[in-house]
Amino acid sequence: MSNIPEIDSELYGMGNSSDNAVYVSGTEGTFPAPKIYSLDELQSMELPPIKWILYPFIPEKGVCMIAAPRGVGKSFFAMTMALAVSSGASFLGFRADRAYRVLYVDGEMNGRTLQDRFNALSAGLAQDGVLPNPKNLHIYGCDFQENAAMPDIANPRHWSAIDMAIQQMKGVDLIILDNIFTLYNCPDENAASNWQAFNKWSVRQRVAGRSVLWIHHTGKDADKGGRGSSAIETLMDASMLLKRPQGYTANQGAVISVEYTKNRSRAGDEVAKFAIKLDNIGDGLKWTPIKGDEELEQEEIKVLLNSGMSVAQISKETGKSSAQVYRILEAAGIRKPSKIAKAAQQQIAEENKKPIQIEMG
C-alpha cells in the first residue's frame, strides 16, 4: 500500500486501512481473468519485432529515464531528443526512423528559457541538415498555465490533464516529462510503496501505445543513478546516467559522460559509455561526440590541466602515474603541459586581483 489514500483508492478501489487490497478496473468490477500460455504457445506466436522511437534508447511503448545531477545539461539533452524524434532525424548515434508526435511536459522553466533553448538547439541540428517538424512537437510548460498549475502524476485525479493535452494534439507517440521532482509529488522518495502511481501511470501510457521518457535528478552520489527508491527503475526498459567528467570546471563548457545503467533490448557496443560536448556554434547549440573511453580520458585530463593543475597534481587527483598522465596528454597533442598549467594559474591569479565592479543606479 502507498499510505496515500487517494492513490490507494484509485489503484486498489479502497482506503489504505485494509490489508486485503483487491484491484479494481476503473470504478467497478473484479480483476479480469488471467491469460496464460504454455512455452510452446509462446514460442509459436507471431509477435512483431521491437520497434524504436529513438534507437537504441527509447522503444515504442517503452518507459525510459535520464538521470543526472543538477546543471549537467539533461534538459538540453532531452530537448534535443524531442527535436530529433519529432523530425525523424538522427544525432549522436541515436536514430529515429520516422517522425513521431512528441509532447514535452516541463514543470520547471519559464517560457522564454524554453523558447531560447529550443531555438538554439534547432539551429544546431539545422547545421547537420536536420529541419525541425514543429507540428509534431508540442510544449506543455508550467509558465503557460494559469497559476503555473501542472499535473501531479502521484495524484490519479490529475492524470486527465495529460490526457487532455494528448487529445489537443490528436494523439502522441512519446511523452517527455521534465522532471520527476516537479511532476511527481512523493512524500518519501525512498519508500517503494510511494512510487505505485508512478508505475501505474507509466504502464497506462504503454498500454495506450505511447512511450514515456522521465527526466530525473541523481542524489549526492551521481554514480548511484536516479534519486530515491530503486522501484523507480524497476519498470524502465532503459535508463541513462549523465554526469560531468572528473575534475570538470564550469569554464570548460558542457562536457558530459553518457552511460546506460539499464537497457533491456540492447547490449555491447550499442550501449557502451560515451562522451559528448555541447558547443556554441554560430547562433546554435550543437552536440558533438567524444569517441570512446580514450578520448573521454583525454578530455578529463585536459580539463584538469586547464584548471591550473600540474602533472603531479593531476596524477594525485586521478590515481594515475605521472608517466600515464604524460602519455595521455601526448596522445591529445599536448607536449608541454607545464606551460598550459602555468598560463591557467596566471589567468586565475589575475582574475582574483580584479576589483569588484559595483554598478550604481
C-alpha contacts under 8 A as a table, 3 or more apart, distances in Angstrom:
res1	aa1	res2	aa2	distance
1	M	8	D	6.65
1	M	16	N	6.32
1	M	193	S	5.98
2	S	5	P	7.75
2	S	7	I	7.00
2	S	8	D	6.38
2	S	16	N	7.43
2	S	193	S	4.62
2	S	194	N	5.01
2	S	195	W	7.70
2	S	196	Q	6.82
3	N	8	D	7.38
3	N	16	N	6.02
3	N	193	S	7.72
3	N	194	N	7.51
4	I	7	I	5.51
4	I	8	D	6.21
4	I	16	N	7.20
4	I	194	N	7.82
5	P	8	D	5.10
5	P	9	S	5.95
5	P	15	G	5.44
5	P	16	N	5.80
6	E	9	S	5.23
6	E	10	E	6.35
6	E	15	G	7.78
6	E	155	N	6.93
6	E	156	P	7.56
7	I	10	E	5.19
7	I	11	L	6.00
7	I	154	A	7.34
7	I	155	N	6.38
7	I	156	P	6.57
7	I	197	A	6.60
8	D	11	L	5.17
8	D	12	Y	5.37
8	D	13	G	6.80
8	D	14	M	6.15
8	D	15	G	5.79
8	D	16	N	5.88
9	S	12	Y	5.51
9	S	13	G	4.53
9	S	14	M	4.46
9	S	15	G	5.33
9	S	16	N	7.61
10	E	13	G	5.58
10	E	14	M	7.57
10	E	26	G	7.90
10	E	156	P	6.75
11	L	23	Y	6.54
11	L	24	V	6.96
11	L	197	A	7.66
11	L	200	K	7.93
12	Y	15	G	7.97
12	Y	21	A	5.78
12	Y	22	V	5.60
12	Y	23	Y	4.44
12	Y	24	V	5.69
13	G	21	A	7.80
13	G	22	V	6.93
13	G	23	Y	6.38
13	G	24	V	5.43
13	G	27	T	7.00
14	M	18	S	7.51
14	M	21	A	7.17
14	M	22	V	7.97
15	G	18	S	6.66
16	N	19	D	7.69
18	S	21	A	6.53
22	V	30	T	7.52
22	V	31	F	7.63
23	Y	30	T	6.84
23	Y	31	F	5.95
24	V	27	T	6.34
24	V	28	E	6.14
24	V	29	G	6.03
24	V	30	T	5.64
24	V	31	F	6.13
25	S	28	E	6.21
25	S	29	G	6.19
25	S	30	T	6.88
25	S	31	F	6.70
26	G	29	G	7.89
37	Y	40	D	7.96
37	Y	41	E	5.80
37	Y	42	L	6.16
38	S	41	E	5.13
38	S	42	L	6.26
39	L	42	L	5.02
39	L	43	Q	6.04
40	D	43	Q	5.16
40	D	44	S	6.19
41	E	44	S	5.21
41	E	45	M	6.31
42	L	45	M	5.37
50	I	59	P	6.93
50	I	60	E	7.38
51	K	59	P	5.86
51	K	60	E	5.56
52	W	55	Y	5.41
52	W	56	P	7.23
52	W	57	F	7.87
52	W	58	I	6.08
52	W	59	P	4.08
52	W	60	E	5.10
52	W	96	A	7.26
52	W	97	D	7.93
53	I	58	I	5.47
53	I	59	P	5.30
53	I	60	E	5.35
53	I	85	V	6.80
53	I	96	A	5.85
53	I	97	D	7.70
53	I	100	Y	7.30
53	I	174	L	7.71
53	I	211	S	7.84
54	L	57	F	5.78
54	L	58	I	4.95
54	L	59	P	6.63
54	L	85	V	6.50
54	L	94	F	6.14
54	L	95	R	5.25
54	L	96	A	4.72
54	L	97	D	7.78
55	Y	58	I	6.23
55	Y	59	P	7.10
55	Y	94	F	5.46
55	Y	95	R	5.01
55	Y	96	A	6.40
56	P	59	P	7.55
56	P	94	F	6.49
56	P	95	R	7.46
56	P	266	R	6.99
56	P	270	E	7.11
56	P	271	V	7.62
57	F	64	C	7.81
57	F	94	F	7.57
57	F	238	A	6.37
57	F	263	N	7.49
58	I	62	G	6.15
58	I	63	V	7.45
58	I	64	C	6.46
58	I	211	S	7.45
58	I	213	L	7.79
58	I	237	D	7.84
58	I	238	A	7.14
59	P	62	G	4.93
59	P	63	V	7.97
59	P	211	S	7.20
59	P	237	D	7.84
60	E	173	D	7.90
60	E	209	G	7.40
60	E	210	R	6.83
60	E	211	S	5.72
61	K	205	Q	7.56
61	K	206	R	4.60
61	K	207	V	7.28
61	K	209	G	5.23
61	K	210	R	4.93
61	K	211	S	4.44
61	K	212	V	7.68
62	G	206	R	6.34
62	G	210	R	7.32
62	G	211	S	4.64
62	G	212	V	6.28
62	G	236	M	7.61
62	G	237	D	6.02
63	V	202	S	6.78
63	V	203	V	7.95
63	V	206	R	7.38
63	V	211	S	5.79
63	V	212	V	4.78
63	V	213	L	6.03
63	V	214	W	7.82
63	V	235	L	7.09
63	V	236	M	5.11
63	V	237	D	5.57
63	V	238	A	7.17
64	C	212	V	6.16
64	C	213	L	4.79
64	C	214	W	6.23
64	C	236	M	5.12
64	C	237	D	5.68
64	C	238	A	4.94
64	C	239	S	5.44
65	M	213	L	5.36
65	M	214	W	4.61
65	M	215	I	5.75
65	M	216	H	7.09
65	M	233	E	7.90
65	M	236	M	7.01
65	M	238	A	6.66
65	M	239	S	4.60
65	M	240	M	6.24
66	I	74	K	7.28
66	I	213	L	7.45
66	I	214	W	6.41
66	I	215	I	4.99
66	I	216	H	6.10
66	I	239	S	5.78
66	I	240	M	4.77
66	I	241	L	5.95
66	I	242	L	7.31
67	A	74	K	7.46
67	A	215	I	6.00
67	A	216	H	4.58
67	A	217	H	5.28
67	A	218	T	5.82
67	A	225	G	6.27
67	A	226	G	5.24
67	A	239	S	7.65
67	A	240	M	6.20
67	A	241	L	5.00
67	A	242	L	6.26
68	A	72	V	6.59
68	A	74	K	6.34
68	A	216	H	6.60
68	A	217	H	5.12
68	A	218	T	5.22
68	A	222	A	6.95
68	A	225	G	7.42
68	A	226	G	7.23
68	A	241	L	5.80
68	A	242	L	4.83
68	A	243	K	5.86
69	P	72	V	6.01
69	P	217	H	5.37
69	P	218	T	5.09
69	P	219	G	7.27
69	P	222	A	6.45
69	P	242	L	7.62
69	P	243	K	6.66
70	R	73	G	7.83
70	R	217	H	6.55
70	R	218	T	7.93
71	G	74	K	7.68
72	V	242	L	7.28
72	V	243	K	6.33
72	V	244	R	6.68
72	V	254	A	7.27
72	V	256	I	7.17
73	G	76	F	5.23
73	G	77	F	6.21
73	G	254	A	7.28
73	G	256	I	7.97
74	K	77	F	4.95
74	K	78	A	6.04
74	K	215	I	7.42
74	K	242	L	7.10
75	S	78	A	4.99
75	S	79	M	5.91
75	S	178	D	7.16
75	S	215	I	7.76
76	F	79	M	5.15
76	F	80	T	6.21
76	F	117	R	7.29
76	F	121	L	7.82
77	F	80	T	5.21
77	F	81	M	6.38
78	A	81	M	4.98
78	A	82	A	6.23
78	A	176	I	7.77
78	A	215	I	7.80
79	M	82	A	4.93
79	M	83	L	6.29
79	M	118	F	6.96
79	M	121	L	7.81
80	T	83	L	5.08
80	T	84	A	6.16
80	T	121	L	6.43
80	T	122	S	7.89
81	M	84	A	5.08
81	M	85	V	5.97
82	A	85	V	5.30
82	A	86	S	6.02
82	A	102	V	6.50
82	A	104	Y	7.32
82	A	137	L	7.24
82	A	176	I	7.75
83	L	86	S	5.32
83	L	87	S	6.11
83	L	122	S	7.20
83	L	132	P	6.15
83	L	133	N	7.71
83	L	137	L	7.27
84	A	87	S	5.13
84	A	88	G	5.93
84	A	89	A	4.82
84	A	90	S	6.12
84	A	91	F	7.12
84	A	95	R	7.97
84	A	96	A	6.89
84	A	130	V	7.83
84	A	132	P	7.49
85	V	88	G	5.20
85	V	89	A	6.36
85	V	95	R	7.98
85	V	96	A	5.50
85	V	98	R	7.61
85	V	99	A	5.90
85	V	100	Y	5.79
85	V	101	R	7.80
85	V	102	V	7.39
86	S	89	A	7.90
86	S	99	A	4.89
86	S	100	Y	4.82
86	S	101	R	5.64
86	S	102	V	5.97
86	S	132	P	7.24
86	S	133	N	6.12
86	S	134	P	7.85
86	S	136	N	5.28
86	S	137	L	5.83
87	S	96	A	7.99
87	S	98	R	7.28
87	S	99	A	4.78
87	S	100	Y	7.16
87	S	130	V	7.51
87	S	131	L	6.89
87	S	132	P	5.34
87	S	133	N	5.07
87	S	136	N	7.50
88	G	95	R	7.72
88	G	96	A	4.82
88	G	97	D	5.57
88	G	98	R	4.10
88	G	99	A	3.76
88	G	100	Y	6.81
89	A	95	R	6.20
89	A	96	A	5.33
89	A	97	D	6.98
89	A	98	R	7.33
89	A	99	A	7.51
89	A	130	V	6.43
90	S	93	G	6.61
90	S	94	F	5.43
90	S	95	R	4.31
90	S	96	A	5.99
91	F	94	F	5.32
91	F	95	R	6.71
92	L	287	W	7.35
92	L	288	T	6.98
92	L	289	P	6.29
96	A	99	A	6.97
99	A	136	N	7.54
100	Y	136	N	6.58
100	Y	172	V	7.77
100	Y	173	D	5.95
100	Y	174	L	7.36
101	R	136	N	4.55
101	R	137	L	6.05
101	R	171	G	7.35
101	R	172	V	5.02
101	R	173	D	5.16
101	R	174	L	6.44
102	V	136	N	6.05
102	V	137	L	4.87
102	V	138	H	6.41
102	V	172	V	5.88
102	V	173	D	6.05
102	V	174	L	4.85
102	V	175	I	5.92
102	V	176	I	7.49
103	L	137	L	6.05
103	L	138	H	5.08
103	L	139	I	6.05
103	L	140	Y	7.10
103	L	166	I	7.66
103	L	172	V	6.64
103	L	174	L	6.35
103	L	175	I	4.88
103	L	176	I	6.25
104	Y	137	L	7.35
104	Y	138	H	6.19
104	Y	139	I	4.92
104	Y	140	Y	6.01
104	Y	141	G	7.92
104	Y	175	I	6.07
104	Y	176	I	4.87
104	Y	177	L	6.35
104	Y	178	D	7.64
105	V	139	I	6.13
105	V	140	Y	4.68
105	V	141	G	5.89
105	V	175	I	7.31
105	V	176	I	5.94
105	V	177	L	4.88
105	V	178	D	6.04
106	D	109	M	6.76
106	D	139	I	7.52
106	D	140	Y	6.19
106	D	141	G	4.73
106	D	142	C	6.28
106	D	177	L	6.29
106	D	178	D	4.91
106	D	179	N	6.89
107	G	141	G	6.13
107	G	142	C	5.13
107	G	150	M	6.66
107	G	178	D	6.31
107	G	179	N	6.64
107	G	182	T	5.38
107	G	183	L	6.22
108	E	141	G	7.78
108	E	142	C	6.57
108	E	178	D	7.57
108	E	179	N	7.70
108	E	182	T	6.62
109	M	113	T	6.36
109	M	114	L	6.51
109	M	141	G	7.47
109	M	142	C	7.20
109	M	143	D	7.02
110	N	113	T	5.51
110	N	114	L	6.50
110	N	141	G	7.84
110	N	142	C	7.32
110	N	143	D	5.16
111	G	114	L	5.16
111	G	115	Q	6.18
111	G	141	G	7.20
111	G	143	D	5.47
111	G	144	F	6.90
112	R	115	Q	4.98
112	R	116	D	6.05
113	T	116	D	5.14
113	T	117	R	6.06
114	L	117	R	5.30
114	L	118	F	6.13
115	Q	118	F	5.38
115	Q	119	N	6.04
116	D	119	N	5.16
116	D	120	A	6.12
117	R	120	A	5.19
117	R	121	L	6.04
118	F	121	L	5.18
118	F	122	S	5.87
119	N	122	S	5.16
119	N	123	A	6.22
119	N	284	G	7.65
120	A	123	A	5.12
120	A	124	G	6.27
120	A	283	D	6.47
120	A	284	G	4.36
120	A	285	L	5.19
121	L	124	G	4.96
121	L	125	L	6.27
121	L	284	G	5.91
121	L	285	L	4.98
121	L	286	K	6.48
122	S	125	L	5.20
122	S	126	A	6.10
122	S	131	L	7.50
122	S	132	P	6.53
122	S	284	G	7.17
122	S	285	L	7.92
123	A	126	A	4.98
123	A	127	Q	6.58
123	A	283	D	6.68
123	A	284	G	4.56
123	A	285	L	6.91
124	G	127	Q	5.41
124	G	128	D	7.42
124	G	281	I	7.22
124	G	283	D	7.71
124	G	284	G	4.31
124	G	285	L	4.80
124	G	286	K	4.45
124	G	287	W	7.75
125	L	128	D	5.41
125	L	129	G	6.68
125	L	130	V	5.20
125	L	131	L	7.18
125	L	284	G	7.99
125	L	286	K	6.58
126	A	129	G	4.76
126	A	130	V	4.68
126	A	131	L	5.55
126	A	132	P	7.89
127	Q	130	V	7.23
133	N	136	N	5.72
133	N	137	L	7.04
134	P	137	L	5.41
134	P	138	H	7.61
135	K	138	H	7.35
138	H	169	M	7.66
140	Y	144	F	7.67
140	Y	165	A	7.72
141	G	144	F	5.67
141	G	145	Q	7.06
142	C	145	Q	5.45
142	C	148	A	4.86
142	C	149	A	6.48
142	C	150	M	6.00
143	D	148	A	5.61
144	F	148	A	6.82
145	Q	148	A	4.73
145	Q	149	A	5.73
145	Q	150	M	7.39
146	E	149	A	5.99
150	M	183	L	7.26
151	P	158	H	5.24
151	P	159	W	6.98
151	P	161	A	6.32
151	P	162	I	7.50
151	P	183	L	6.46
152	D	155	N	5.61
152	D	158	H	5.98
152	D	159	W	7.75
152	D	183	L	5.12
152	D	184	Y	5.17
152	D	185	N	6.19
153	I	156	P	6.52
153	I	158	H	6.44
153	I	159	W	6.29
153	I	183	L	6.14
153	I	184	Y	5.11
153	I	185	N	7.42
153	I	197	A	7.07
153	I	198	F	6.59
153	I	201	W	7.31
154	A	184	Y	5.29
154	A	185	N	5.80
154	A	186	C	6.91
154	A	195	W	7.80
154	A	197	A	5.39
154	A	198	F	6.26
155	N	158	H	5.62
155	N	159	W	7.24
155	N	197	A	7.35
156	P	159	W	5.25
156	P	197	A	7.28
157	R	160	S	6.81
158	H	161	A	5.72
158	H	162	I	7.81
159	W	162	I	5.71
159	W	163	D	6.61
159	W	201	W	7.82
160	S	163	D	4.74
160	S	164	M	6.03
161	A	164	M	5.19
161	A	165	A	6.40
162	I	165	A	5.07
162	I	166	I	6.24
163	D	166	I	5.08
163	D	167	Q	6.24
164	M	167	Q	4.98
164	M	168	Q	6.24
165	A	168	Q	5.10
165	A	169	M	6.49
166	I	169	M	5.14
166	I	170	K	6.17
166	I	171	G	5.32
166	I	172	V	5.90
167	Q	170	K	4.80
167	Q	171	G	6.02
168	Q	171	G	7.76
169	M	172	V	6.85
172	V	175	I	7.17
172	V	210	R	6.72
173	D	209	G	7.20
173	D	210	R	4.80
173	D	211	S	6.09
174	L	210	R	5.69
174	L	211	S	4.67
174	L	212	V	5.67
174	L	213	L	7.40
175	I	210	R	7.39
175	I	211	S	6.29
175	I	212	V	4.86
175	I	213	L	6.21
176	I	212	V	5.95
176	I	213	L	4.69
176	I	214	W	5.99
176	I	215	I	7.53
177	L	180	I	7.03
177	L	183	L	7.48
177	L	212	V	7.68
177	L	213	L	6.28
177	L	214	W	5.01
177	L	215	I	6.04
178	D	182	T	7.58
178	D	183	L	7.57
178	D	214	W	6.52
178	D	215	I	5.00
178	D	216	H	7.40
179	N	182	T	5.59
179	N	183	L	6.10
179	N	214	W	6.51
179	N	215	I	4.69
179	N	216	H	5.49
179	N	217	H	7.88
180	I	183	L	5.15
180	I	184	Y	5.32
180	I	214	W	6.63
180	I	215	I	6.13
180	I	216	H	5.31
180	I	217	H	7.75
181	F	184	Y	5.90
181	F	185	N	7.07
181	F	216	H	6.96
181	F	217	H	7.51
182	T	185	N	7.26
184	Y	198	F	7.62
186	C	189	E	5.52
186	C	194	N	6.39
186	C	195	W	7.54
187	P	194	N	7.43
188	D	191	A	5.68
188	D	194	N	6.76
189	E	192	A	7.52
189	E	194	N	6.82
189	E	195	W	7.66
189	E	227	R	7.69
189	E	228	G	4.71
189	E	229	S	6.07
190	N	228	G	4.52
190	N	229	S	4.33
191	A	194	N	5.65
191	A	195	W	7.54
191	A	228	G	7.68
191	A	229	S	5.95
192	A	195	W	5.62
192	A	196	Q	7.53
192	A	229	S	5.57
192	A	230	S	7.35
192	A	231	A	5.40
192	A	232	I	7.87
193	S	196	Q	5.80
194	N	197	A	7.39
195	W	198	F	5.06
195	W	199	N	6.38
195	W	231	A	6.89
195	W	232	I	6.77
196	Q	199	N	5.27
196	Q	200	K	6.02
197	A	200	K	4.86
197	A	201	W	5.89
198	F	201	W	5.45
198	F	202	S	6.18
198	F	232	I	7.85
199	N	202	S	5.11
199	N	203	V	6.07
199	N	232	I	7.63
199	N	235	L	6.80
200	K	203	V	5.26
200	K	204	R	6.09
201	W	204	R	4.91
201	W	205	Q	6.45
202	S	205	Q	5.26
202	S	206	R	6.46
202	S	212	V	6.88
203	V	206	R	4.92
203	V	207	V	6.17
204	R	207	V	5.25
204	R	208	A	6.33
205	Q	208	A	5.02
205	Q	209	G	6.47
205	Q	210	R	5.22
205	Q	211	S	6.72
205	Q	212	V	7.26
206	R	209	G	5.13
206	R	210	R	5.08
206	R	211	S	5.97
206	R	212	V	7.72
207	V	210	R	7.34
216	H	226	G	6.12
216	H	227	R	7.44
217	H	226	G	5.71
217	H	227	R	5.99
218	T	221	D	7.17
218	T	222	A	5.33
218	T	224	K	7.47
218	T	225	G	5.43
218	T	226	G	4.24
218	T	227	R	4.62
219	G	222	A	5.87
219	G	224	K	7.50
219	G	225	G	7.28
219	G	226	G	6.53
219	G	227	R	4.69
219	G	228	G	7.68
221	D	224	K	5.83
221	D	225	G	7.77
222	A	225	G	5.61
222	A	226	G	7.71
222	A	243	K	7.09
225	G	241	L	6.24
225	G	261	T	7.71
226	G	241	L	7.99
228	G	232	I	7.52
229	S	232	I	6.07
230	S	233	E	5.60
230	S	234	T	6.63
231	A	234	T	5.10
231	A	235	L	7.51
232	I	235	L	6.79
232	I	236	M	7.68
233	E	236	M	5.19
233	E	239	S	7.43
236	M	239	S	6.53
236	M	262	K	7.84
237	D	262	K	7.26
237	D	263	N	5.91
237	D	264	R	5.47
237	D	265	S	7.68
238	A	260	Y	7.47
238	A	261	T	7.52
238	A	262	K	4.92
238	A	263	N	4.18
238	A	264	R	6.29
239	S	260	Y	5.95
239	S	261	T	5.57
239	S	262	K	5.07
239	S	263	N	6.61
240	M	258	V	6.99
240	M	259	E	5.67
240	M	260	Y	4.36
240	M	261	T	5.49
240	M	262	K	7.01
241	L	258	V	5.92
241	L	259	E	5.18
241	L	260	Y	6.13
241	L	261	T	6.53
242	L	256	I	6.33
242	L	257	S	5.65
242	L	258	V	4.85
242	L	259	E	6.54
243	K	256	I	5.62
243	K	257	S	5.37
243	K	258	V	6.94
244	R	248	Y	6.24
244	R	255	V	6.42
244	R	256	I	5.05
244	R	257	S	6.01
245	P	248	Y	5.67
245	P	255	V	7.12
245	P	256	I	6.52
245	P	257	S	6.23
245	P	296	L	7.95
245	P	300	E	5.71
246	Q	300	E	5.98
246	Q	318	T	7.93
247	G	300	E	6.66
247	G	301	I	7.96
247	G	303	V	6.51
247	G	304	L	5.56
248	Y	252	Q	7.18
248	Y	300	E	7.15
248	Y	303	V	5.98
248	Y	304	L	7.07
249	T	252	Q	5.78
249	T	253	G	7.93
249	T	303	V	7.05
249	T	307	S	7.14
250	A	253	G	5.89
250	A	254	A	7.79
252	Q	255	V	7.45
252	Q	303	V	6.70
253	G	277	K	7.71
253	G	278	L	7.32
253	G	279	D	7.41
254	A	277	K	5.47
254	A	278	L	5.23
254	A	279	D	7.25
255	V	275	A	7.27
255	V	276	I	5.88
255	V	277	K	4.50
255	V	278	L	6.76
256	I	275	A	5.58
256	I	276	I	5.33
256	I	277	K	6.22
257	S	273	K	7.38
257	S	274	F	6.04
257	S	275	A	4.33
257	S	276	I	6.52
257	S	296	L	7.83
258	V	273	K	5.79
258	V	274	F	5.34
258	V	275	A	5.59
258	V	276	I	7.50
259	E	271	V	7.74
259	E	272	A	7.01
259	E	273	K	4.63
259	E	274	F	6.68
260	Y	263	N	6.84
260	Y	271	V	6.28
260	Y	272	A	7.29
260	Y	273	K	6.87
263	N	266	R	5.86
263	N	267	A	7.18
263	N	271	V	7.72
266	R	270	E	6.74
266	R	271	V	6.73
267	A	270	E	6.09
267	A	271	V	5.66
267	A	272	A	7.94
268	G	271	V	5.86
268	G	272	A	6.33
269	D	272	A	4.91
273	K	292	G	7.46
273	K	293	D	7.47
274	F	289	P	7.70
274	F	290	I	6.88
274	F	291	K	6.37
274	F	292	G	5.73
274	F	293	D	6.82
274	F	296	L	7.49
275	A	289	P	6.04
275	A	290	I	5.02
275	A	291	K	6.70
275	A	292	G	7.38
275	A	296	L	6.12
276	I	287	W	6.51
276	I	288	T	5.57
276	I	289	P	4.34
276	I	290	I	5.24
277	K	287	W	5.51
277	K	288	T	5.30
277	K	289	P	6.39
277	K	290	I	7.26
278	L	285	L	6.38
278	L	286	K	5.46
278	L	287	W	4.50
278	L	288	T	6.49
279	D	285	L	5.60
279	D	286	K	5.36
279	D	287	W	6.45
279	D	288	T	7.60
280	N	283	D	7.13
280	N	284	G	5.90
280	N	285	L	4.82
280	N	286	K	6.53
281	I	284	G	5.37
281	I	285	L	6.10
281	I	286	K	6.68
290	I	295	E	6.00
290	I	296	L	6.29
291	K	294	E	7.68
291	K	295	E	5.89
291	K	296	L	7.17
292	G	295	E	5.71
292	G	296	L	6.41
293	D	296	L	4.94
293	D	297	E	5.96
294	E	297	E	5.09
294	E	298	Q	6.26
295	E	298	Q	4.91
295	E	299	E	6.11
296	L	299	E	5.03
296	L	300	E	6.24
297	E	300	E	5.15
297	E	301	I	6.30
297	E	328	I	7.70
298	Q	301	I	5.20
298	Q	302	K	6.11
298	Q	328	I	5.99
298	Q	329	L	6.64
298	Q	331	A	7.89
298	Q	332	A	6.26
299	E	302	K	5.09
299	E	303	V	6.16
300	E	303	V	5.18
300	E	304	L	6.55
301	I	304	L	5.20
301	I	305	L	6.22
301	I	314	I	7.25
301	I	325	V	7.52
301	I	328	I	7.73
301	I	329	L	7.32
302	K	305	L	4.92
302	K	306	N	5.99
302	K	329	L	7.39
303	V	306	N	5.21
303	V	307	S	6.26
304	L	307	S	5.10
304	L	308	G	6.87
304	L	309	M	5.83
304	L	314	I	6.57
305	L	308	G	5.42
305	L	309	M	5.02
305	L	310	S	6.57
305	L	311	V	7.57
305	L	314	I	7.36
305	L	337	P	7.22
305	L	340	I	6.96
305	L	341	A	5.55
306	N	309	M	7.18
306	N	340	I	6.64
306	N	341	A	6.07
306	N	344	A	5.86
307	S	341	A	7.18
307	S	344	A	6.15
307	S	345	Q	7.45
308	G	340	I	7.56
308	G	341	A	4.35
308	G	342	K	6.46
308	G	343	A	7.57
308	G	344	A	4.81
308	G	345	Q	4.85
309	M	312	A	7.90
309	M	313	Q	5.63
309	M	314	I	6.11
309	M	341	A	5.78
310	S	313	Q	5.11
310	S	314	I	6.16
310	S	337	P	7.63
310	S	338	S	6.43
310	S	341	A	5.93
311	V	314	I	5.02
311	V	315	S	6.05
311	V	322	S	6.26
311	V	325	V	6.73
311	V	326	Y	7.40
311	V	337	P	7.35
311	V	338	S	7.48
312	A	315	S	5.03
312	A	316	K	6.37
312	A	322	S	6.14
313	Q	316	K	5.10
313	Q	317	E	6.12
314	I	317	E	4.95
314	I	318	T	6.01
314	I	320	K	7.97
314	I	322	S	7.96
314	I	325	V	7.43
315	S	318	T	5.44
315	S	319	G	5.59
315	S	320	K	5.00
315	S	321	S	5.48
315	S	322	S	5.43
315	S	325	V	6.57
316	K	319	G	5.37
316	K	320	K	7.11
320	K	324	Q	6.07
320	K	325	V	6.58
321	S	324	Q	5.16
321	S	325	V	6.40
322	S	325	V	5.04
322	S	326	Y	6.20
323	A	326	Y	5.13
323	A	327	R	6.23
324	Q	327	R	5.07
324	Q	328	I	6.18
325	V	328	I	5.15
325	V	329	L	6.19
326	Y	329	L	5.16
326	Y	330	E	6.04
327	R	330	E	5.05
327	R	331	A	6.16
328	I	331	A	5.14
328	I	332	A	6.39
329	L	332	A	4.96
329	L	333	G	6.42
329	L	334	I	5.13
329	L	335	R	6.96
329	L	337	P	7.60
330	E	333	G	4.98
330	E	334	I	4.95
330	E	335	R	5.48
331	A	334	I	7.33
334	I	337	P	6.27
336	K	339	K	5.84
336	K	340	I	7.16
337	P	340	I	5.20
337	P	341	A	6.21
338	S	341	A	5.12
338	S	342	K	6.02
339	K	342	K	5.15
339	K	343	A	6.12
340	I	343	A	5.19
340	I	344	A	6.19
341	A	344	A	5.11
341	A	345	Q	6.16
342	K	345	Q	5.03
342	K	346	Q	6.18
343	A	346	Q	5.10
343	A	347	Q	6.20
344	A	347	Q	5.12
344	A	348	I	6.22
345	Q	348	I	5.17
345	Q	349	A	6.17
346	Q	349	A	5.02
346	Q	350	E	6.14
347	Q	350	E	5.14
347	Q	351	E	6.18
348	I	351	E	5.16
348	I	352	N	6.23
349	A	352	N	5.15
349	A	353	K	6.48
350	E	353	K	5.17
350	E	354	K	6.62
351	E	354	K	5.34
